[in-house]
Every structure is written in structure tokens, then in C-alpha cells.
Amino acid sequence: MTTAPPPAVDLPRFIRDLAAFVALDEADLAAIRRTAPLVLAHEAELATAVYDHFLEFPEAARFFLDEQGAPDPDKLVRRKHTLARWLRETAEAVTTTEFSYYLLAVGLSHSHRHPARGGRVPPHLMVGTISLVQSALARLLAAELDDAPAALAASTAWNKLLLVQLAVLLLGYHPPGTGASPGGRSGAMA
């Protein structure tokens, strides 16, 4: 029995396979590209809403605080800029090899953070962040598109793409084949 190479060896294949599994197709990518201008018109407010939300929760806020424990404006500006860049590239429905490895690098930078920078971002916060973005996009598309079926189709398409991206972001936490579970244990769930 042959096994597939680890995802990072052929990340485009991993993404193609996962996209097929979640039924992310050309119609979905077209819906994302079609609604991208609506999303990008709200890019700054989406980034601000996400980071304002992080600051409400100590486990997430700790990554954005200064030495006195107050929100660090410079860190927040840099992180909002990074989130906006990711959102712009996602809005273009970028599915290139370069973008797939960019996502992997983002995931690794969160899963292998230096202790001086707050340490590793817990994987459940990565999942939660994608959920926040998915929910914000669903509300935005429902508000901006007069056609409810088109809004639902666009929201569904964005959700599929973000799920594929989440799988890539999480590769640094639990590489396939390591036997590690999200709780850090190997084997079956208790």
C-alpha cells in the first residue's frame, strides 16, 4: 500500500484534494472573485473587528499587548495589515503554489512562535479566527447582496475556501502521520 507524501511535499496536491473533498469548484471561485470588491470595500473594518474581538479574550489578547499589559498599537497595525493582505489574496481566490506555501508559512509562524513573542498561538484560536472571519463574511454578504440565493452561494463558497486554508494553517500544529491529536495525545480519543 502506497501512502501519499506529506502535504508540504506537494502542497498544491493537498489543496486540490481537499478542495475536491469540500466541493470547492470553479463556480465557487468565480463567486468569490465576483464578491471580492464587496468584501475588500470592508477590509479595514473586518480586520479591526477581528482584532478588537481578540482583545476581549486574555488568551488571544496576550499576543497584542505591550510590556505594561496594554494593547500595543504598533503590533495591532502590523497584524491588521497582515490580515488585510491575506484577505486581499483570498478575495482574488488565489490558488497558486506560491500562495499555498505562503499559507503554510503563516501557519508555521503561529505554531512555532518564539516565547519572546508570546509563544505558540493555540490551534483552537486559529480555528476560532477562521470562524470569526467566516461569520463576518456571511453577515457582510447578506447585507450587501440583495439576492438572498446569491448571498448564500457566495458565503458558502467563501466558507469552503477558508476551510481549505484552515487545513493548511493547521499543518504546522499536527503534521499528518504524526499520530498527534488536537489534545496532544496519540491514538484514539478517550
N, C-alpha and C positions, 0 to 999 in steps of 0.2 A: 504494500500500500504506500503510495507516494503522498507526501504532505506538501502543502503549498509553502513557499518560502515565507519567512516573517514579513509582515506588512511593509516595514520600512525598506525592505529589499526591493519591493515592487509596489510602492505606494499607489501609483495610478491604477494598477490592477485591483488592489484592495478597495479603492474608492469606487471603481467601476462595478465591482462585485456587490458592494454594499448599496450603491445607488440602484442596482438592479433589484436587490432584495427589498428595498423600501419603495420600489416602483417610481423612482425619480427618473423621469423621461424627458425627452426634448420639449414636450408641451409644458412640463413644469418649468424647465429652464427658460422657455420663452415667456411664461407668466412672470417669472422673477425679473427678467430683463425689462418686461413691459411695465412693471410696477416699481422698478428701481428708482425712477425720478421722484415718485411719491415718497418712497422711503428716505431717499437721500435729502429731500427737502426738510426732513425732520431729524437728520443725522445728529446734530448738536444736542437737541433736546432728548433724543434717545440715549446718547452717551451720558448726559447729565443725569437723567433719571436712573440709569443703571448704577452709576457711582454714588448718587445720593442714597439709593437703596442699600448699597454695600455699607455705607457709613452708619446705617441704623443697626447693624449687627456686629458686635465686637469681633467675632471670629473672622469676618470679612474686612471690617474697618481697619484692623491692625496693620494691614499692608499699605495703608494710605495715611498713616499718622506720622507726625514729626516726633522728635525726642521728648517733647513735653506732653505727648498724647493728643495733640490737636490735629485736625485734618491738615495735611501738607499740601498747600495749593500747587506747588511745582509738580509733585508726584501726580496729583489729580489731573492737571493739564496734560502731562505726558501720557497718562493712561487713557484719558478721553481721546487724545489724538490717535493712539494706537487702536482703540476700539472703533473709532471713526474710519480708520484705514481698512480694518478688517471688514467693516460693514460696507464700505465702498466696493471693495473687491468681491465680496459676497454678492452684492447687488448686481454686479456685472455677470454673476453666475460663472465665476472663473473656475474652470475645471482643468487647468493646466498642471503639468508636472511640477513646475516651479511653485505654484500656489499650494499644491498638496504638501510639498516639503516645507513651505512657509508655515502651514498649519501644524505640522509635526514639530517644527522648531518652537512655535508658540506653546504647544502642549508640554514640550520638554522644559521650556523656560519656567513654566508654572509648577511642574512636578519635581524639578531639581533646583529650586531656588536656594541661593546661599543663605545661611542663617542670618547674616547681617542684613539681608533684605527681607526679613520676616519669615524665612524658611519656605517650605513647600506649601503651595496652595492646596488644601484638601480637595480631593476629586469631587466630593459632593457639592462643593462650591462651584466647580466648573460646570457640573450638570445643572445646578441651580441658575447659573448665569445664562446658559443657553435657554432654559425655560423662561427666564425673565425677558430675554430678547424675543423669543417666540411669542409670548403673550403680548408684549408691546407691539410687535408687528401685526398680530391678529387684530388688536384694537385699532391700530392705525389704518390698516387696510379696510376694515369695516366702516370706519369713519370717512375715509377718503373716496371709496368707490361706491357709487350709487347702486350698482348692480350687485345684489347680495350673492348670487351664484359666482360671479367673477371674483368677489372679495374672498369667498370661501376657497375657490380654486387657487387663488394667489397665496392665501395663508397656508393652505395645505402644501403647496409647492415649496414655500419658504421653510416650513417645518421639516420637510423631507431633506432639504439641503442642509439645514442646520443640524439635523440628526447625523447625517453623514460626516459633517465637520466635527461634531462632538466625538464620534468614534475615533477620529484621527487625533483630536486633542487628548484623548484619554490613553492613547498608546504608550505614552511615557510613564504612566502610572502602573499599568498592568500589561506588559507586553504579552501577546498571545503565546501560549505554550509554556508560560512560567508556572502555571498552576495556581497563581495568586488570585484570590477573590477580593472584591472590594473591601472586605473586612480584614484583609491581610492574612487570612488563613488559606491553606491549600486544601483541596479536596471538596467533598460535598458540604452543603450547608447544613448546619445543625438544626 
